[in-house]
C-alpha cells in the first residue's frame, strides 16, 4: 500500500486472473466490467457458484465474495445499476447505507475555493451517474446533502442552477516554474496574502495546511518511546563540577550515543589514573582532546560529566534540520562548552533573535527556546535518560 507501482501491479494481477477464469469456463459471459478488484458480471443463475469457485481457486490469498441483484438493482462503486423491463440498464448515484452524507462542511476552517471544488465535484458525480431520471430528482438529492453540510440556500441554488465547467486533462500553460510554499491556513489572512503574492510573485503558490486535524482531536494511542530509544535528537549533558554543559546531536538512538561518550570517558579515566608521562599517553590524551568539546573540558579542567542526567532538548524527523537546531540550542543554552566551529554555520540574521532571547532571560523572565518542538514531542521533551 502506498507504492506508486501498486495500481499497476493490481491491474496486471486482475487481468491475469480474468484471462485464467474466462478460459476455464465452458460458456460465454455476456457482461464483465472491472475497476481494480471490483467486478460486475452477468451470469446465468445456475452458474454463479461454479464461477465464484473458479475465481477463488486462482490464488488462496485472493478470495472473492459476491452480491446478487435485488429487485433488478445492483450497487457497483458509486452507482447502482437498475435493470429495466426492456433489459436495458440505467444508473443512479449511490451511497452506502453506512454513509453519513458528510462533505466538506461550509463552516469548516478551509478556504472557500476548496469547498466549492468539493461541491462542484459532488454535483458532477451525482448528475453523471444518474441516467433516465429527471434533473429535479437528482438536484433534490444534491440539495439535501448540501443543506446537511450547512451550505446556505442562496449558494445551493446558484450552484445547482449554473452549468458545471467540463473537465479538461490539459495542464494549464505557465510561463515560469511554479513554486509552492506551505503555510497554516488563517481565515481572511491567507486570502489576503495570496492576492498580494499574485500581484508581486505570480509563480509562487501558497499551499495551505490546517491545524484542526483528527490527530489533534484524539489522544495519541501509540506507546510513548522511551527517551533513551529516540533518534534524531538534540541532547544536553551537564558537568558535575561546574555550571557548564555540552550540547550534541545524534541520528541514532540516544542510548548508543551516550554509550559512545561513556566509552571515551572511561578511556580518559584509565589514562589519567595510570599517571604515565609516556609519549603514547600524551598522544592519546591529545587525540581525545580533539575528539569532542566534552572531552576537552574534562581534560583541561579535570571535570566529569554526568551522563545519567542527559536531557533531550529537541527532536526532528528530518536529519537535515538537526545541525541548525543544534546550533540554535548551543547559542540559546547558557554555559555551553561546545567549540566555536560548531556555531559558525549559522547566518548572522539570527543575531537579533538571540539577543532578544538573552535579554529576556537576563531580566528573569521565562526561558525561551529558539525552536518550536513539534506537537507530537512537546509532552515528551526534556526527559532525563534513566540509568
C-alpha positions as a Markdown table, in Angstrom:
| # | Residue | x | y | z |
|---|---|---|---|---|
| 1 | Unk | 0.0 | 0.0 | 0.0 |
| 2 | Unk | 1.3 | 3.5 | -0.9 |
| 3 | Unk | 3.7 | 2.3 | -3.5 |
| 4 | Unk | 3.4 | 4.0 | -7.0 |
| 5 | Unk | 3.5 | 0.6 | -8.5 |
| 6 | Unk | 0.6 | -0.8 | -6.5 |
| 7 | Unk | -2.2 | 0.2 | -9.0 |
| 8 | Unk | -0.2 | -1.1 | -12.0 |
| 9 | Unk | 0.5 | -4.4 | -10.3 |
| 10 | Unk | -3.1 | -4.7 | -9.2 |
| 11 | Unk | -4.3 | -4.3 | -12.7 |
| 12 | Unk | -1.8 | -6.8 | -14.1 |
| 13 | Unk | -2.9 | -9.4 | -11.5 |
| 14 | Unk | -6.6 | -8.8 | -12.2 |
| 15 | Unk | -6.1 | -9.1 | -16.0 |
| 16 | Unk | -4.2 | -12.3 | -15.5 |
| 17 | Unk | -6.9 | -13.6 | -13.1 |
| 18 | Unk | -9.7 | -12.8 | -15.6 |
| 19 | Unk | -7.9 | -14.4 | -18.5 |
| 20 | Unk | -7.4 | -17.5 | -16.4 |
| 21 | Unk | -11.0 | -17.7 | -15.2 |
| 22 | Unk | -12.6 | -16.9 | -18.6 |
| 23 | Unk | -10.5 | -19.6 | -20.3 |
| 24 | Unk | -11.8 | -22.2 | -17.8 |
| 25 | Unk | -15.5 | -21.5 | -18.4 |
| 26 | Unk | -17.5 | -23.6 | -20.9 |
| 27 | Unk | -19.9 | -20.7 | -21.6 |
| 28 | Unk | -19.5 | -17.0 | -22.6 |
| 29 | Unk | -20.0 | -14.2 | -20.1 |
| 30 | Unk | -22.2 | -11.6 | -21.8 |
| 31 | Unk | -21.1 | -8.7 | -19.5 |
| 32 | Unk | -18.0 | -8.3 | -17.4 |
| 33 | Unk | -16.6 | -4.9 | -16.2 |
| 34 | Unk | -13.7 | -4.3 | -13.8 |
| 35 | Unk | -12.4 | -1.4 | -11.7 |
| 36 | Unk | -9.3 | -2.6 | -9.8 |
| 37 | Unk | -10.7 | -5.5 | -7.8 |
| 38 | Unk | -14.4 | -4.7 | -8.1 |
| 39 | Unk | -16.2 | -6.7 | -10.8 |
| 40 | Unk | -19.7 | -6.7 | -12.2 |
| 41 | Unk | -20.8 | -9.7 | -14.3 |
| 42 | Unk | -24.0 | -11.0 | -16.0 |
| 43 | Unk | -24.3 | -14.8 | -15.3 |
| 44 | Unk | -26.9 | -17.5 | -15.6 |
| 45 | Unk | -28.4 | -18.1 | -12.1 |
| 46 | Unk | -27.3 | -21.7 | -12.0 |
| 47 | Unk | -23.7 | -20.9 | -12.8 |
| 48 | Unk | -23.0 | -18.4 | -10.0 |
| 49 | Unk | -21.5 | -20.9 | -7.5 |
| 50 | Unk | -19.3 | -22.5 | -10.2 |
| 51 | Unk | -17.9 | -19.1 | -11.3 |
| 52 | Unk | -17.1 | -17.9 | -7.8 |
| 53 | Unk | -15.3 | -21.2 | -7.1 |
| 54 | Unk | -13.2 | -20.8 | -10.2 |
| 55 | Unk | -12.3 | -17.2 | -9.1 |
| 56 | Unk | -11.3 | -18.3 | -5.6 |
| 57 | Unk | -9.2 | -21.2 | -6.9 |
| 58 | Unk | -6.8 | -18.8 | -8.8 |
| 59 | Unk | -4.9 | -17.9 | -5.6 |
| 60 | Unk | -5.6 | -18.7 | -2.0 |
| 61 | Unk | -4.7 | -15.1 | -1.0 |
| 62 | Unk | -7.3 | -13.6 | -3.5 |
| 63 | Unk | -10.8 | -14.6 | -2.4 |
| 64 | Unk | -14.0 | -13.0 | -3.7 |
| 65 | Unk | -17.4 | -12.6 | -2.3 |
| 66 | Unk | -20.5 | -11.9 | -4.4 |
| 67 | Unk | -23.7 | -9.9 | -4.3 |
| 68 | Unk | -26.7 | -10.6 | -6.4 |
| 69 | Unk | -29.1 | -8.0 | -7.7 |
| 70 | Unk | -32.2 | -7.4 | -5.7 |
| 71 | Unk | -35.4 | -6.3 | -7.4 |
| 72 | Unk | -33.3 | -5.5 | -10.5 |
| 73 | Unk | -30.9 | -3.3 | -8.6 |
| 74 | Unk | -27.2 | -3.9 | -8.0 |
| 75 | Unk | -24.7 | -1.5 | -6.4 |
| 76 | Unk | -21.4 | -1.1 | -8.2 |
| 77 | Unk | -18.8 | 1.5 | -6.9 |
| 78 | Unk | -20.6 | 4.9 | -6.6 |
| 79 | Unk | -23.6 | 3.8 | -8.8 |
| 80 | Unk | -26.5 | 1.4 | -8.6 |
| 81 | Unk | -27.3 | -0.5 | -11.8 |
| 82 | Unk | -31.0 | -0.7 | -12.5 |
| 83 | Unk | -32.3 | -3.4 | -14.9 |
| 84 | Unk | -35.4 | -2.2 | -16.6 |
| 85 | Unk | -38.2 | -4.3 | -18.1 |
| 86 | Unk | -36.8 | -3.9 | -21.6 |
| 87 | Unk | -33.5 | -5.4 | -20.3 |
| 88 | Unk | -31.7 | -2.0 | -20.7 |
| 89 | Unk | -29.7 | -0.7 | -17.7 |
| 90 | Unk | -29.9 | 2.7 | -16.2 |
| 91 | Unk | -27.7 | 4.1 | -13.4 |
| 92 | Unk | -28.2 | 6.1 | -10.3 |
| 93 | Unk | -25.8 | 7.8 | -8.0 |
| 94 | Unk | -25.3 | 5.6 | -4.9 |
| 95 | Unk | -24.1 | 5.9 | -1.4 |
| 96 | Unk | -23.7 | 3.1 | 1.1 |
| 97 | Unk | -26.3 | 2.8 | 3.9 |
| 98 | Unk | -23.5 | 3.5 | 6.4 |
| 99 | Unk | -22.6 | 6.8 | 4.7 |
| 100 | Unk | -23.2 | 9.8 | 6.9 |
| 101 | Unk | -23.6 | 12.1 | 3.9 |
| 102 | Unk | -20.9 | 14.4 | 5.2 |
| 103 | Unk | -18.9 | 16.5 | 2.7 |
| 104 | Unk | -16.5 | 19.4 | 3.5 |
| 105 | Unk | -18.7 | 21.4 | 5.8 |
| 106 | Unk | -19.3 | 25.0 | 4.8 |
| 107 | Unk | -18.5 | 26.2 | 8.4 |
| 108 | Unk | -15.1 | 24.4 | 8.4 |
| 109 | Unk | -11.8 | 26.3 | 8.6 |
| 110 | Unk | -10.9 | 25.8 | 4.9 |
| 111 | Unk | -10.6 | 28.3 | 2.1 |
| 112 | Unk | -13.8 | 28.9 | 0.1 |
| 113 | Unk | -12.3 | 27.7 | -3.2 |
| 114 | Unk | -11.6 | 24.2 | -1.7 |
| 115 | Unk | -15.3 | 23.9 | -0.5 |
| 116 | Unk | -16.5 | 25.0 | -4.0 |
| 117 | Unk | -14.3 | 22.4 | -5.7 |
| 118 | Unk | -15.7 | 19.7 | -3.4 |
| 119 | Unk | -19.3 | 20.7 | -4.0 |
| 120 | Unk | -18.8 | 21.0 | -7.8 |
| 121 | Unk | -17.2 | 17.6 | -8.0 |
| 122 | Unk | -20.1 | 16.1 | -5.9 |
| 123 | Unk | -22.7 | 17.7 | -8.2 |
| 124 | Unk | -20.9 | 16.5 | -11.3 |
| 125 | Unk | -20.8 | 12.9 | -9.9 |
| 126 | Unk | -24.4 | 12.8 | -9.0 |
| 127 | Unk | -25.5 | 14.1 | -12.4 |
| 128 | Unk | -23.2 | 12.0 | -14.5 |
| 129 | Unk | -24.0 | 8.8 | -12.6 |
| 130 | Unk | -27.8 | 9.3 | -12.8 |
| 131 | Unk | -29.5 | 8.4 | -16.1 |
| 132 | Unk | -33.1 | 8.1 | -17.1 |
| 133 | Unk | -34.1 | 10.2 | -14.1 |
| 134 | Unk | -35.3 | 13.8 | -14.0 |
| 135 | Unk | -32.9 | 16.5 | -13.3 |
| 136 | Unk | -35.1 | 17.8 | -10.5 |
| 137 | Unk | -34.9 | 14.4 | -8.7 |
| 138 | Unk | -31.1 | 14.4 | -8.9 |
| 139 | Unk | -30.9 | 18.1 | -7.8 |
| 140 | Unk | -33.2 | 17.3 | -4.8 |
| 141 | Unk | -30.7 | 14.6 | -3.7 |
| 142 | Unk | -27.8 | 17.1 | -4.0 |
| 143 | Unk | -29.7 | 19.9 | -2.2 |
| 144 | Unk | -30.5 | 17.6 | 0.8 |
| 145 | Unk | -26.8 | 16.7 | 1.3 |
| 146 | Unk | -25.6 | 20.3 | 0.8 |
| 147 | Unk | -28.1 | 21.5 | 3.4 |
| 148 | Unk | -26.9 | 18.8 | 5.8 |
| 149 | Unk | -23.4 | 20.3 | 5.4 |
| 150 | Unk | -24.6 | 23.8 | 6.2 |
| 151 | Unk | -24.3 | 25.3 | 2.8 |
| 152 | Unk | -26.7 | 28.4 | 2.7 |
| 153 | Unk | -29.8 | 28.3 | 0.5 |
| 154 | Unk | -28.7 | 31.1 | -2.0 |
| 155 | Unk | -25.4 | 29.4 | -2.6 |
| 156 | Unk | -27.1 | 26.0 | -3.1 |
| 157 | Unk | -29.5 | 27.4 | -5.6 |
| 158 | Unk | -26.7 | 29.2 | -7.5 |
| 159 | Unk | -24.6 | 26.0 | -7.7 |
| 160 | Unk | -27.5 | 23.9 | -8.9 |
| 161 | Unk | -28.7 | 26.4 | -11.5 |
| 162 | Unk | -25.4 | 27.1 | -13.2 |
| 163 | Unk | -23.7 | 24.7 | -15.5 |
| 164 | Unk | -20.6 | 22.8 | -14.4 |
| 165 | Unk | -17.5 | 23.6 | -16.4 |
| 166 | Unk | -16.4 | 20.5 | -18.3 |
| 167 | Unk | -13.2 | 18.9 | -17.0 |
| 168 | Unk | -10.1 | 19.0 | -19.1 |
| 169 | Unk | -6.9 | 17.0 | -18.8 |
| 170 | Unk | -4.7 | 19.6 | -20.4 |
| 171 | Unk | -2.3 | 21.2 | -17.9 |
| 172 | Unk | -2.5 | 25.0 | -17.6 |
| 173 | Unk | 0.1 | 26.9 | -19.5 |
| 174 | Unk | 2.7 | 28.5 | -17.3 |
| 175 | Unk | 5.4 | 31.0 | -18.2 |
| 176 | Unk | 7.6 | 30.3 | -15.1 |
| 177 | Unk | 8.1 | 27.3 | -12.9 |
| 178 | Unk | 5.5 | 27.2 | -10.1 |
| 179 | Unk | 7.0 | 27.3 | -6.6 |
| 180 | Unk | 4.8 | 26.0 | -3.7 |
| 181 | Unk | 5.2 | 27.4 | -0.2 |
| 182 | Unk | 3.4 | 25.8 | 2.8 |
| 183 | Unk | 1.6 | 27.9 | 5.4 |
| 184 | Unk | -1.0 | 27.4 | 8.1 |
| 185 | Unk | -4.4 | 28.5 | 6.9 |
| 186 | Unk | -5.7 | 31.5 | 8.8 |
| 187 | Unk | -9.1 | 32.7 | 7.6 |
| 188 | Unk | -9.0 | 36.1 | 5.8 |
| 189 | Unk | -5.3 | 36.5 | 6.4 |
| 190 | Unk | -4.3 | 33.7 | 4.0 |
| 191 | Unk | -6.6 | 35.0 | 1.2 |
| 192 | Unk | -5.0 | 38.5 | 1.6 |
| 193 | Unk | -1.5 | 37.0 | 1.3 |
| 194 | Unk | -2.5 | 35.1 | -1.8 |
| 195 | Unk | -3.8 | 38.2 | -3.5 |
| 196 | Unk | -0.6 | 40.1 | -2.6 |
| 197 | Unk | 1.6 | 37.3 | -4.0 |
| 198 | Unk | -0.4 | 37.0 | -7.2 |
| 199 | Unk | 0.5 | 40.7 | -7.9 |
| 200 | Unk | 4.1 | 40.6 | -6.9 |
| 201 | Unk | 5.2 | 36.9 | -7.3 |
| 202 | Unk | 2.8 | 35.2 | -9.7 |
| 203 | Unk | 4.9 | 32.0 | -9.8 |
| 204 | Unk | 4.6 | 31.4 | -6.0 |
| 205 | Unk | 1.6 | 29.5 | -4.8 |
| 206 | Unk | 0.7 | 29.1 | -1.1 |
| 207 | Unk | -0.2 | 25.5 | -0.2 |
| 208 | Unk | -2.3 | 25.7 | 3.0 |
| 209 | Unk | -2.3 | 23.2 | 5.8 |
| 210 | Unk | -4.8 | 23.0 | 8.6 |
| 211 | Unk | -4.3 | 22.9 | 12.4 |
| 212 | Unk | -7.7 | 21.3 | 13.2 |
| 213 | Unk | -6.9 | 17.7 | 12.3 |
| 214 | Unk | -8.2 | 14.4 | 13.7 |
| 215 | Unk | -4.7 | 14.0 | 15.3 |
| 216 | Unk | -5.4 | 17.0 | 17.5 |
| 217 | Unk | -8.9 | 15.8 | 18.4 |
| 218 | Unk | -7.9 | 12.4 | 19.7 |
| 219 | Unk | -5.2 | 11.4 | 22.2 |
| 220 | Unk | -2.1 | 9.6 | 20.9 |
| 221 | Unk | -2.9 | 5.9 | 21.1 |
| 222 | Unk | 0.7 | 4.8 | 20.4 |
| 223 | Unk | 3.1 | 3.8 | 23.2 |
| 224 | Unk | 5.5 | 6.6 | 24.2 |
| 225 | Unk | 9.0 | 5.9 | 23.0 |
| 226 | Unk | 11.4 | 5.9 | 26.0 |
| 227 | Unk | 13.9 | 8.8 | 25.8 |
| 228 | Unk | 16.9 | 6.6 | 25.5 |
| 229 | Unk | 15.4 | 4.9 | 22.5 |
| 230 | Unk | 14.7 | 8.0 | 20.4 |
| 231 | Unk | 16.8 | 9.1 | 17.5 |
| 232 | Unk | 17.3 | 12.4 | 15.6 |
| 233 | Unk | 17.6 | 14.3 | 18.9 |
| 234 | Unk | 19.5 | 17.3 | 20.3 |
| 235 | Unk | 20.7 | 16.5 | 23.8 |
| 236 | Unk | 22.4 | 18.2 | 26.7 |
| 237 | Unk | 24.9 | 16.7 | 29.2 |
| 238 | Unk | 25.6 | 18.7 | 32.4 |
| 239 | Unk | 29.0 | 18.9 | 34.1 |
| 240 | Unk | 29.2 | 17.5 | 37.6 |
| 241 | Unk | 31.7 | 20.1 | 38.8 |
| 242 | Unk | 30.6 | 23.4 | 37.3 |
| 243 | Unk | 27.6 | 25.0 | 35.5 |
| 244 | Unk | 28.9 | 24.1 | 32.1 |
| 245 | Unk | 27.1 | 21.7 | 29.8 |
| 246 | Unk | 27.7 | 20.0 | 26.4 |
| 247 | Unk | 25.1 | 20.1 | 23.6 |
| 248 | Unk | 25.2 | 17.5 | 20.9 |
| 249 | Unk | 23.1 | 15.7 | 18.3 |
| 250 | Unk | 22.6 | 12.1 | 17.2 |
| 251 | Unk | 20.8 | 10.5 | 14.4 |
| 252 | Unk | 21.0 | 7.1 | 16.1 |
| 253 | Unk | 19.3 | 6.0 | 19.3 |
| 254 | Unk | 20.3 | 8.3 | 22.2 |
| 255 | Unk | 21.5 | 5.4 | 24.3 |
| 256 | Unk | 24.0 | 4.4 | 21.6 |
| 257 | Unk | 25.4 | 7.9 | 21.6 |
| 258 | Unk | 25.6 | 8.0 | 25.4 |
| 259 | Unk | 27.3 | 4.7 | 25.3 |
| 260 | Unk | 30.0 | 6.1 | 23.0 |
| 261 | Unk | 30.5 | 9.1 | 25.3 |
| 262 | Unk | 30.8 | 6.7 | 28.3 |
| 263 | Unk | 33.5 | 4.6 | 26.4 |
| 264 | Unk | 35.7 | 7.6 | 25.7 |
| 265 | Unk | 35.3 | 8.9 | 29.2 |
| 266 | Unk | 36.3 | 5.5 | 30.6 |
| 267 | Unk | 39.3 | 5.5 | 28.4 |
| 268 | Unk | 40.2 | 9.0 | 29.6 |
| 269 | Unk | 39.9 | 8.0 | 33.2 |
| 270 | Unk | 42.2 | 5.0 | 32.6 |
| 271 | Unk | 44.8 | 7.2 | 31.0 |
| 272 | Unk | 44.7 | 9.7 | 33.9 |
| 273 | Unk | 44.8 | 7.1 | 36.6 |
| 274 | Unk | 47.8 | 5.4 | 35.0 |
| 275 | Unk | 49.9 | 8.6 | 35.9 |
| 276 | Unk | 52.0 | 7.8 | 32.9 |
| 277 | Unk | 54.0 | 10.5 | 31.1 |
| 278 | Unk | 55.0 | 8.4 | 28.1 |
| 279 | Unk | 54.7 | 9.9 | 24.6 |
| 280 | Unk | 51.9 | 7.4 | 23.8 |
| 281 | Unk | 49.8 | 8.5 | 26.8 |
| 282 | Unk | 50.3 | 12.2 | 25.8 |
| 283 | Unk | 49.3 | 11.3 | 22.2 |
| 284 | Unk | 46.2 | 9.5 | 23.3 |
| 285 | Unk | 45.2 | 12.5 | 25.6 |
| 286 | Unk | 45.7 | 14.9 | 22.8 |
| 287 | Unk | 43.7 | 12.7 | 20.4 |
| 288 | Unk | 40.8 | 12.7 | 23.0 |
| 289 | Unk | 41.0 | 16.4 | 23.5 |
| 290 | Unk | 40.5 | 17.0 | 19.8 |
| 291 | Unk | 37.6 | 14.5 | 19.5 |
| 292 | Unk | 34.8 | 16.4 | 21.3 |
| 293 | Unk | 34.5 | 19.6 | 23.4 |
| 294 | Unk | 33.2 | 17.4 | 26.2 |
| 295 | Unk | 36.5 | 15.5 | 26.4 |
| 296 | Unk | 38.5 | 18.7 | 26.0 |
| 297 | Unk | 36.7 | 20.3 | 29.0 |
| 298 | Unk | 37.2 | 17.1 | 31.0 |
| 299 | Unk | 41.0 | 17.1 | 30.3 |
| 300 | Unk | 41.6 | 20.8 | 30.7 |
| 301 | Unk | 39.5 | 21.4 | 33.8 |
| 302 | Unk | 39.7 | 17.8 | 35.2 |
| 303 | Unk | 35.9 | 17.8 | 35.5 |
| 304 | Unk | 33.5 | 15.0 | 34.8 |
| 305 | Unk | 30.1 | 15.0 | 33.1 |
| 306 | Unk | 27.0 | 13.3 | 34.5 |
| 307 | Unk | 25.8 | 11.1 | 31.6 |
| 308 | Unk | 22.9 | 9.8 | 33.8 |
| 309 | Unk | 21.3 | 13.3 | 33.7 |
| 310 | Unk | 21.3 | 13.7 | 29.9 |
| 311 | Unk | 18.3 | 15.7 | 28.7 |
| 312 | Unk | 16.6 | 15.8 | 25.3 |
| 313 | Unk | 16.3 | 19.4 | 24.1 |
| 314 | Unk | 14.7 | 18.9 | 20.8 |
| 315 | Unk | 13.8 | 16.3 | 18.1 |
| 316 | Unk | 13.1 | 16.4 | 14.4 |
| 317 | Unk | 12.1 | 13.9 | 11.8 |
| 318 | Unk | 14.4 | 15.4 | 9.2 |
| 319 | Unk | 18.1 | 14.8 | 9.7 |
| 320 | Unk | 19.0 | 17.8 | 7.6 |
| 321 | Unk | 17.3 | 20.1 | 10.1 |
| 322 | Unk | 19.3 | 18.7 | 13.1 |
| 323 | Unk | 22.6 | 20.7 | 12.5 |
| 324 | Unk | 20.7 | 24.0 | 12.5 |
| 325 | Unk | 18.7 | 23.0 | 15.6 |
| 326 | Unk | 21.9 | 22.1 | 17.4 |
| 327 | Unk | 23.5 | 25.5 | 16.7 |
| 328 | Unk | 20.4 | 27.2 | 17.9 |
| 329 | Unk | 20.4 | 25.3 | 21.2 |
| 330 | Unk | 24.1 | 25.8 | 21.6 |
| 331 | Unk | 23.6 | 29.6 | 21.4 |
| 332 | Unk | 20.5 | 29.5 | 23.5 |
| 333 | Unk | 21.8 | 27.3 | 26.3 |
| 334 | Unk | 23.9 | 29.2 | 28.9 |
| 335 | Unk | 27.5 | 28.0 | 29.7 |
| 336 | Unk | 27.9 | 25.6 | 26.8 |
| 337 | Unk | 31.5 | 24.3 | 26.2 |
| 338 | Unk | 31.0 | 23.5 | 22.5 |
| 339 | Unk | 33.7 | 24.5 | 20.1 |
| 340 | Unk | 33.4 | 27.8 | 18.1 |
| 341 | Unk | 33.4 | 25.8 | 14.9 |
| 342 | Unk | 30.0 | 24.3 | 15.9 |
| 343 | Unk | 28.2 | 27.6 | 15.5 |
| 344 | Unk | 30.0 | 29.2 | 12.5 |
| 345 | Unk | 27.4 | 27.8 | 10.0 |
| 346 | Unk | 24.5 | 29.9 | 11.4 |
| 347 | Unk | 23.6 | 33.0 | 9.5 |
| 348 | Unk | 24.1 | 36.4 | 11.1 |
| 349 | Unk | 20.4 | 37.2 | 10.5 |
| 350 | Unk | 19.6 | 35.2 | 13.7 |
| 351 | Unk | 21.7 | 37.6 | 15.9 |
| 352 | Unk | 18.8 | 39.9 | 16.7 |
| 353 | Unk | 16.6 | 37.0 | 17.7 |
| 354 | Unk | 19.2 | 35.5 | 20.1 |
| 355 | Unk | 19.8 | 39.0 | 21.5 |
| 356 | Unk | 16.1 | 39.3 | 22.3 |
| 357 | Unk | 16.0 | 35.9 | 23.9 |
| 358 | Unk | 19.1 | 36.5 | 26.0 |
| 359 | Unk | 17.7 | 39.9 | 27.1 |
| 360 | Unk | 14.5 | 38.2 | 28.3 |
| 361 | Unk | 16.5 | 35.6 | 30.2 |
| 362 | Unk | 18.7 | 38.2 | 31.9 |
| 363 | Unk | 15.6 | 40.0 | 33.1 |
| 364 | Unk | 14.4 | 36.9 | 34.9 |
| 365 | Unk | 11.6 | 36.0 | 32.5 |
| 366 | Unk | 10.7 | 32.5 | 31.5 |
| 367 | Unk | 13.5 | 30.9 | 29.5 |
| 368 | Unk | 12.6 | 30.9 | 25.8 |
| 369 | Unk | 13.8 | 28.5 | 23.1 |
| 370 | Unk | 14.6 | 29.4 | 19.6 |
| 371 | Unk | 12.9 | 26.3 | 18.1 |
| 372 | Unk | 9.4 | 25.1 | 18.3 |
| 373 | Unk | 9.2 | 21.4 | 19.2 |
| 374 | Unk | 6.6 | 19.6 | 17.1 |
| 375 | Unk | 3.3 | 18.8 | 18.9 |
| 376 | Unk | 4.0 | 15.1 | 18.9 |
| 377 | Unk | 7.1 | 15.7 | 21.0 |
| 378 | Unk | 6.0 | 18.6 | 23.3 |
| 379 | Unk | 4.6 | 16.4 | 26.0 |
| 380 | Unk | 7.7 | 14.2 | 25.9 |
| 381 | Unk | 10.6 | 16.7 | 25.7 |
| 382 | Unk | 13.2 | 17.4 | 28.4 |
| 383 | Unk | 13.2 | 13.9 | 29.7 |
| 384 | Unk | 16.1 | 12.7 | 31.8 |
| 385 | Unk | 17.6 | 9.5 | 30.4 |
| 386 | Unk | 17.1 | 6.7 | 33.0 |
| 387 | Unk | 20.0 | 4.7 | 34.2 |
